[in-house]
Amino acid sequence: MGRRDGSAAAISCSDGRLSLAAGYFDMGMIKKAIAEYFTDVAAGSSHHLHPVVVSAGAWLSTKLHELHEWNRGLLTLNGGTIIINHSYSSTVTMLSVDVLGGGSVIFSAQEKPGGTLLLHLTRKGVARRGLQLVFQGCEKQFACYDPMADMTLVGLMPDGETPHGWAALRLDGNPWNITHPTYVAKDWPYGLRREWRADGHDSVMLELSC
């Protein structure tokens, strides 16, 4: 079955939140739907002030430069899929995503240098569906747990090491139960770290079930 683009009928609005129910959507379609549902956009309110929920069956495809204005933490993943494609950006983009019922977040392979995404994932009820993090074009990916801050960084060390790829993630707590110290770097010789490898595939997939 081929790709099925999302339609206006698959976008609903309740309590000020847009919900994507089925099909493929891009940021242009989101902006159009927000303009139709919210009259304050025409009065000068930016579209990123309105929450968007990506529900099961929905695929939201975005580009890095489109996300720079979405750093208000108003994207919610509830069983659907968010695809973030690399695009050139001269800044570091920070984005928050709430995960309610699992789903997938896919990071495309980097096509050209420039542009970094720092993503903060807040997990709520992930155990019901599971969460997949897919890093395309990566030979390996790692997660490091910082017990002092009680947070896990994916692709980015606590001392600020460059991400392995163009996207790095922060998750609260220690979701992979990383407990074994591993030699990491000269300036920070030992840390709690876990590593995944592509093993001949074109992507690295990390899974969270709790």
C-alpha positions, 0 to 999 in steps of 0.5 A: 500500500502506498503512502496516504497523505493526511487530510483535513478530516484526519485533524481534529481539535479539542481543548485547544489541541490539534490531534493528527489521527491518520496519514502523513502530515508535514509542517505546512499542513499543520500551519494550515490546520491551525489557521483554520481552527484558531482565529488568533493566528491571523491576529499575529499569534505564532502557530507554535503556541498551539499543541499538536498531538501525533496519535496512532496511525499518524506520521508527522514529517518535519525538517530541522530548520522548521523546528527552531520555532517549536521549542515551547514543548508543545509536541506530543507523541501518542502512538504515532511517528515523528520523522525529523529530517536533517536540514541546514541550520546555523543554530542549535535547535532545542525541542521538547516532546511529551510521550504519552502512549509510545510511538516512534521518533526517527532521525534521518541521516545527515546530508550536509554539515550544519545544524544540531538538534537537542531533544528533551523527551518526557515519558508518560505511560510509555510502557503501554506501547513502547517507544522507538528511537531510530537514528538513520545513517549512524554506525553506533549510538550510545547513552550515558547516565548521569546519577548526580543529575538523574538523567540520561543523555543519548549521543551527548556526554555530560561534559559536552561531547559532540553528538554522534550524529546531528541529534542528541536526546535527554531523558529523565532518570535511567530508562535503560538501567545503565549501571556498569562504569565504562571508560569514556574520555580523557577528561571524564574517564569513567561513566555509566554508558551503554552502546548500540551498533548498527551491525550492518544495517543503515540505522541504530534503533533504541527501544524503551519499554518502561 
